[in-house]
Amino acid sequence: MQLVDGFARIGEENAFAVLARAQELASAGKDVINLGIGQPDFQTPAHIVEAAVQALKNGEHGYTPATGIPALKEAVAAELNERYSGANVSPDSVAIVPGGKVTMFAAILMFGEPGVEILYPDPGFPIYRSMIEFTGATPVPIPIRESNGFAFSASETLSLINEKTRLLILNSPANPCGGITPKEEIDKLVAGLESHPNVTILSDEIYDRMVYDNEQHTSLLTYASIKDRLILLNGWSKTYAMTGWRLGYSIWPDECLDAMRKLAVNAWSCVNTPAQFAALAAITGPQDSVTTMVDTFDERRRYVVEALNQLPGVSCITPKGAFYAFPNIKDTGWQSKKLATALLEEAGVATIGGPDFGILGEGYLRVSYANSLPNIKLAVERINHFLNENSPA
């Protein structure tokens, strides 16, 4: 068989490979603590589960409109308009999709082809680059630097735009680094984009409610000057501990709406019907579970940063959002992926090597603190023991 050329270029998300190996080791009797996968260790709140069950009991078993049930689209728009002054989101611009990845998949398919360039964060979510390369477009990394608090630089980003640039992908709060780009920097970026009217923006804001230290998330929805070329990515997976439900939403500019609808019809028809009723209950129901989860992540975050900074050869700046730390391991002498592999196989701690998130990830590990504090403490003890007892391979 001869597959199309794009499949020779497509990558993957190595966190799932690490998860599979961790589960394999655990099945063989090894005690493994997983600080690799980006998944809250909380259960989906009971009222959300019950909404899905009730929808099934009520006979909600059929297709829905390709872009989602009207009540859910209206709720998404209302919630965004309440949280972000000036967002002015219309329910008609909302698409309900089966997971956050689907929005980046769709957007990159729409704008990526040979001869064009797409800018993306590096280190960043690996599917950005994977899908860009699949389409034949040229991936252009936006450096996400530790020296800048793992926020993107407006001036550096704007300097990378040229006549071939078709799509700009942004992510704040950021995976894998936990950085939040300040409003002043976003203001500067948006002002600069006025000189590049043909560049569409995909803003990945899936971690928008996971911010700490009184930081404020600035949504690109609030900038009227780019509204006609802004695609927003968000969803329920992280905020409501619903990763396995496969539920996301996106906001699309008018010119892209019909293309998005047609893609939905061709690819997935519609999102699972009872899951949409669960999403409606999540977004319109009590939010105390979100507050509790974020407060718990905050406690773990503070412990993780302090503990990682006490490890030999390791330093870690404080992440401001999401649930990841991105410690610098350069002074250990280890290469990132070799250390991540050794920690999993020998110390029973799953982490992700920085290069899995981009060419600028070498010298770092991603550590997820979406695990219990006792497990995190034990994992750090194991890492400490390993680094003290083993020389770089």
C-alpha positions as CSV (number, residue, x, y, z in Angstrom):
1,M,0.0,0.0,0.0
2,Q,1.1,3.5,-0.7
3,L,-0.1,6.1,1.8
4,V,-0.1,9.8,0.9
5,D,3.2,11.6,1.7
6,G,1.7,13.5,4.6
7,F,1.7,10.3,6.8
8,A,5.5,10.1,6.5
9,R,5.6,13.5,8.2
10,I,3.0,13.1,10.9
11,G,4.1,12.9,14.5
12,E,2.4,12.0,17.8
13,E,2.1,13.0,21.4
14,N,4.7,11.1,23.3
15,A,2.9,11.5,26.6
16,F,0.6,8.7,25.5
17,A,3.5,6.5,24.7
18,V,5.0,7.2,28.1
19,L,1.6,6.5,29.7
20,A,1.4,3.1,27.8
21,R,4.9,2.2,29.0
22,A,4.1,3.2,32.6
23,Q,1.0,1.1,32.5
24,E,3.0,-1.8,31.1
25,L,5.5,-1.6,33.8
26,A,2.8,-1.3,36.5
27,S,1.1,-4.5,35.1
28,A,4.4,-6.2,35.4
29,G,4.5,-5.3,39.1
30,K,6.7,-2.2,39.1
31,D,5.5,0.7,41.3
32,V,5.2,3.7,38.9
33,I,4.2,7.3,39.7
34,N,2.9,9.1,36.7
35,L,4.0,12.8,36.4
36,G,3.8,12.6,32.7
37,I,0.3,12.7,31.4
38,G,-1.7,15.9,31.3
39,Q,-4.8,14.7,33.0
40,P,-6.4,15.9,36.2
41,D,-6.5,13.2,38.8
42,F,-10.0,14.2,39.8
43,Q,-13.3,12.6,39.0
44,T,-15.8,14.4,36.7
45,P,-18.2,16.1,39.1
46,A,-21.3,14.0,39.9
47,H,-23.9,16.5,38.6
48,I,-22.1,16.4,35.2
49,V,-22.2,12.6,35.1
50,E,-25.8,12.6,36.1
51,A,-26.7,15.0,33.3
52,A,-25.4,12.5,30.7
53,V,-27.2,9.6,32.4
54,Q,-30.4,11.6,32.4
55,A,-30.0,12.5,28.8
56,L,-29.8,8.9,27.9
57,K,-32.8,8.1,30.0
58,N,-34.7,10.9,28.2
59,G,-34.0,9.3,24.9
60,E,-31.3,11.7,23.6
61,H,-29.8,9.0,21.4
62,G,-29.8,10.5,18.0
63,Y,-27.7,12.9,15.9
64,T,-27.5,16.6,16.7
65,P,-26.6,19.5,14.4
66,A,-23.0,19.1,13.3
67,T,-21.7,22.1,15.3
68,G,-23.6,21.2,18.5
69,I,-27.0,21.5,20.2
70,P,-28.2,25.1,20.3
71,A,-28.6,25.2,24.1
72,L,-24.9,24.3,24.6
73,K,-23.7,26.8,22.0
74,E,-25.7,29.5,23.7
75,A,-24.3,28.6,27.1
76,V,-20.7,28.7,25.8
77,A,-21.3,32.1,24.3
78,A,-22.9,33.4,27.4
79,E,-20.2,32.1,29.7
80,L,-17.4,33.6,27.6
81,N,-19.3,37.0,27.3
82,E,-19.7,37.0,31.1
83,R,-16.0,36.3,31.8
84,Y,-14.5,38.4,29.1
85,S,-15.8,42.0,28.8
86,G,-16.0,42.9,25.1
87,A,-15.8,39.3,23.8
88,N,-19.2,39.6,22.1
89,V,-19.3,35.9,21.1
90,S,-22.4,34.9,19.1
91,P,-23.7,31.3,19.6
92,D,-23.6,31.0,15.8
93,S,-19.8,31.2,15.9
94,V,-19.5,28.3,18.4
95,A,-18.6,24.8,17.3
96,I,-18.8,21.9,19.7
97,V,-16.1,19.4,18.8
98,P,-14.9,16.0,20.1
99,G,-11.9,17.2,22.1
100,G,-9.6,20.2,22.0
101,K,-7.2,18.7,19.4
102,V,-10.0,18.7,16.8
103,T,-9.9,22.5,16.7
104,M,-6.2,22.7,16.0
105,F,-6.6,19.8,13.5
106,A,-9.3,21.7,11.6
107,A,-7.6,25.0,11.7
108,I,-4.3,23.7,10.5
109,L,-6.0,21.7,7.7
110,M,-7.8,24.9,6.6
111,F,-4.6,27.0,6.4
112,G,-1.8,24.6,5.9
113,E,-0.4,23.6,2.5
114,P,2.9,23.5,0.7
115,G,4.4,26.9,0.2
116,V,3.0,28.6,3.3
117,E,4.3,29.0,6.8
118,I,2.6,28.5,10.1
119,L,4.0,29.8,13.4
120,Y,3.7,27.8,16.5
121,P,5.1,27.8,20.1
122,D,8.3,25.9,20.9
123,P,8.4,24.3,23.4
124,G,4.7,23.7,22.8
125,F,2.0,21.1,22.4
126,P,3.5,18.6,19.9
127,I,0.4,18.2,17.7
128,Y,0.8,21.8,16.4
129,R,4.0,20.9,14.6
130,S,2.8,17.4,13.7
131,M,-0.3,18.7,11.9
132,I,1.6,21.5,10.2
133,E,4.1,19.1,8.7
134,F,1.2,16.7,7.7
135,T,-0.3,19.5,5.6
136,G,3.0,20.2,3.8
137,A,3.2,23.7,5.3
138,T,6.5,24.9,6.8
139,P,6.5,25.0,10.6
140,V,8.2,28.1,12.1
141,P,8.9,27.9,15.8
142,I,8.1,30.8,18.1
143,P,10.7,30.5,20.9
144,I,9.3,30.2,24.4
145,R,12.2,31.0,26.6
146,E,12.7,30.4,30.3
147,S,14.4,33.8,30.5
148,N,11.0,35.3,29.5
149,G,9.1,33.4,32.1
150,F,8.0,30.9,29.4
151,A,5.8,33.6,27.8
152,F,6.0,34.4,24.1
153,S,7.6,37.7,23.1
154,A,5.5,39.9,20.9
155,S,8.4,41.5,19.1
156,E,10.1,38.2,18.4
157,T,6.8,36.7,17.2
158,L,6.1,39.6,14.9
159,S,9.6,39.4,13.5
160,L,8.9,35.9,12.2
161,I,5.9,36.9,10.1
162,N,6.4,37.3,6.4
163,E,4.4,37.2,3.2
164,K,4.2,33.3,3.4
165,T,2.8,33.3,7.0
166,R,-0.8,32.2,7.0
167,L,-1.6,31.0,10.5
168,L,-0.2,32.0,13.9
169,I,-0.7,29.6,16.8
170,L,-0.6,31.0,20.4
171,N,-1.0,29.2,23.7
172,S,-1.4,30.9,27.1
173,P,-1.5,29.5,29.8
174,A,1.0,27.2,28.2
175,N,1.6,23.6,27.9
176,P,4.3,22.3,28.6
177,C,5.9,25.3,30.5
178,G,3.1,26.8,32.5
179,G,3.9,30.3,31.3
180,I,1.3,33.1,31.1
181,T,1.9,35.9,28.6
182,P,1.1,39.3,30.2
183,K,-1.6,41.5,28.8
184,E,0.9,44.2,27.9
185,E,2.7,41.7,25.6
186,I,-0.5,40.6,24.1
187,D,-1.5,44.2,23.5
188,K,1.8,44.7,21.7
189,L,1.3,41.6,19.6
190,V,-2.2,42.5,18.5
191,A,-1.2,46.0,17.6
192,G,1.6,44.6,15.5
193,L,-0.8,42.2,13.8
194,E,-2.6,45.1,12.3
195,S,0.3,45.3,9.8
196,H,-0.4,41.7,8.8
197,P,-4.1,41.5,7.9
198,N,-3.7,38.2,6.1
199,V,-2.5,36.2,9.1
200,T,-5.2,34.2,10.9
201,I,-4.7,33.5,14.7
202,L,-5.4,30.3,16.5
203,S,-5.5,31.0,20.3
204,D,-5.3,27.8,22.4
205,E,-6.8,28.8,25.7
206,I,-7.7,25.3,27.1
207,Y,-6.0,26.2,30.5
208,D,-7.7,29.6,30.8
209,R,-9.1,28.9,34.3
210,M,-6.0,27.4,35.7
211,V,-4.0,30.5,36.8
212,Y,-2.2,31.2,40.0
213,D,-0.7,34.0,42.1
214,N,-3.5,36.5,41.2
215,E,-2.5,36.3,37.6
216,Q,-5.1,37.2,35.0
217,H,-5.7,35.3,31.8
218,T,-6.1,37.7,28.8
219,S,-8.2,36.2,26.1
220,L,-7.7,37.2,22.5
221,L,-11.5,37.2,22.2
222,T,-11.4,40.7,23.8
223,Y,-9.5,42.3,20.9
224,A,-12.0,43.6,18.3
225,S,-9.3,44.4,15.7
226,I,-8.6,40.7,15.2
227,K,-12.0,39.2,15.7
228,D,-12.6,38.6,12.0
229,R,-9.5,36.3,11.9
230,L,-9.4,34.7,15.3
231,I,-10.1,31.1,16.1
232,L,-10.4,30.2,19.8
233,L,-9.7,26.7,21.2
234,N,-11.1,25.7,24.5
235,G,-13.1,22.8,26.1
236,W,-14.1,20.8,29.1
237,S,-11.2,18.3,29.5
238,K,-9.0,20.2,31.9
239,T,-11.4,22.5,33.7
240,Y,-13.9,19.9,34.6
241,A,-11.7,16.7,34.7
242,M,-13.4,15.4,31.6
243,T,-10.5,14.2,29.4
244,G,-12.1,10.9,28.4
245,W,-15.4,12.5,27.5
246,R,-13.7,14.1,24.4
247,L,-15.4,17.5,24.5
248,G,-14.2,20.7,23.2
249,Y,-15.5,23.9,21.7
250,S,-14.1,26.5,19.4
251,I,-15.1,30.0,18.2
252,W,-14.7,30.7,14.5
253,P,-14.7,33.9,12.4
254,D,-17.5,34.2,9.9
255,E,-15.4,33.3,6.9
256,C,-14.5,29.9,8.4
257,L,-17.8,28.9,9.9
258,D,-19.2,27.0,6.9
259,A,-15.8,25.3,6.3
260,M,-15.8,24.1,9.9
261,R,-19.4,22.8,9.6
262,K,-18.6,20.9,6.4
263,L,-15.5,19.4,8.0
264,A,-17.6,18.3,10.9
265,V,-20.2,16.7,8.6
266,N,-17.4,14.9,6.7
267,A,-15.3,13.7,9.7
268,W,-17.4,13.2,12.9
269,S,-21.1,14.1,12.0
270,C,-21.6,15.5,15.5
271,V,-20.4,15.2,19.0
272,N,-21.7,12.4,21.3
273,T,-25.2,13.6,22.2
274,P,-25.4,12.8,25.9
275,A,-21.9,14.1,26.4
276,Q,-23.2,17.5,25.1
277,F,-25.8,17.5,27.8
278,A,-23.1,16.8,30.3
279,A,-21.1,19.7,29.0
280,L,-24.2,21.9,29.3
281,A,-24.5,20.9,33.0
282,A,-20.8,21.6,33.5
283,I,-20.9,25.1,32.1
284,T,-24.2,26.2,33.6
285,G,-24.0,24.4,37.0
286,P,-22.0,24.9,40.2
287,Q,-18.4,25.8,39.7
288,D,-17.1,24.9,43.2
289,S,-15.4,21.8,41.8
290,V,-13.3,23.9,39.5
291,T,-12.2,26.2,42.4
292,T,-11.4,23.2,44.5
293,M,-9.3,21.6,41.8
294,V,-7.4,24.7,41.0
295,D,-6.7,25.4,44.7
296,T,-5.4,21.8,45.0
297,F,-3.2,22.2,42.0
298,D,-1.8,25.5,43.4
299,E,-0.8,23.7,46.6
300,R,1.0,21.0,44.6
301,R,2.6,23.6,42.4
302,R,4.2,25.4,45.3
303,Y,5.5,22.2,46.7
304,V,6.8,20.9,43.3
305,V,8.7,24.1,42.6
306,E,10.4,24.2,46.0
307,A,11.2,20.4,45.8
308,L,12.6,20.5,42.3
309,N,14.9,23.4,43.1
310,Q,16.5,21.3,45.8
311,L,17.5,18.5,43.4
312,P,21.1,18.3,42.3
313,G,21.6,20.1,39.0
314,V,18.0,21.1,38.7
315,S,16.4,24.5,38.7
316,C,12.7,25.4,38.1
317,I,11.0,28.7,37.7
318,T,7.5,29.0,39.1
319,P,4.8,28.2,36.6
320,K,1.9,30.7,36.5
321,G,-0.8,28.5,34.9
322,A,-1.9,25.1,33.8
323,F,-0.6,22.1,35.9
324,Y,2.9,21.6,34.6
325,A,6.4,22.5,35.8
326,F,9.2,22.6,33.3
327,P,12.4,22.2,35.3
328,N,15.8,23.0,33.7
329,I,18.0,19.9,34.1
330,K,21.1,21.1,32.1
331,D,23.4,21.1,35.1
332,T,22.7,17.4,35.7
333,G,24.6,16.5,32.6
334,W,21.8,14.4,31.3
335,Q,20.1,14.7,28.0
336,S,16.3,15.2,28.6
337,K,14.9,12.1,26.9
338,K,17.6,9.8,28.3
339,L,16.9,11.1,31.8
340,A,13.1,10.7,31.3
341,T,13.5,7.2,30.1
342,A,15.9,6.3,33.0
343,L,13.6,7.8,35.6
344,L,10.7,5.7,34.3
345,E,12.5,2.4,33.8
346,E,14.8,2.6,36.9
347,A,13.1,5.0,39.4
348,G,9.5,4.3,38.5
349,V,8.7,8.0,37.8
350,A,7.1,9.0,34.5
351,T,8.0,12.4,33.1
352,I,8.2,13.7,29.6
353,G,11.5,14.8,28.0
354,G,11.5,18.4,26.8
355,P,12.4,17.6,23.2
356,D,9.0,15.9,22.8
357,F,7.6,19.5,22.9
358,G,10.0,21.0,20.4
359,I,13.6,21.7,19.4
360,L,14.0,24.2,22.2
361,G,12.9,21.6,24.8
362,E,16.3,20.0,25.2
363,G,17.6,20.5,28.8
364,Y,14.1,20.4,30.3
365,L,11.6,17.9,31.6
366,R,7.8,18.3,31.8
367,V,6.5,17.4,35.2
368,S,2.8,17.3,35.7
369,Y,1.5,18.0,39.2
370,A,-1.9,16.5,38.3
371,N,-1.2,13.7,40.8
372,S,-1.7,13.5,44.6
373,L,0.7,15.4,46.9
374,P,1.9,12.1,48.6
375,N,2.7,10.7,45.2
376,I,4.5,13.8,44.1
377,K,6.6,13.8,47.3
378,L,7.5,10.2,46.8
379,A,8.3,10.8,43.1
380,V,10.7,13.7,44.0
381,E,12.4,11.5,46.5
382,R,13.0,8.9,43.9
383,I,14.3,11.4,41.4
384,N,16.6,12.8,44.1
385,H,18.0,9.3,44.9
386,F,18.4,8.5,41.2
387,L,20.3,11.7,40.4
388,N,22.6,11.2,43.4
389,E,23.4,7.6,42.5
390,N,23.7,7.7,38.7
391,S,26.0,9.5,36.3
392,P,24.7,10.8,33.0
393,A,24.3,8.1,30.3
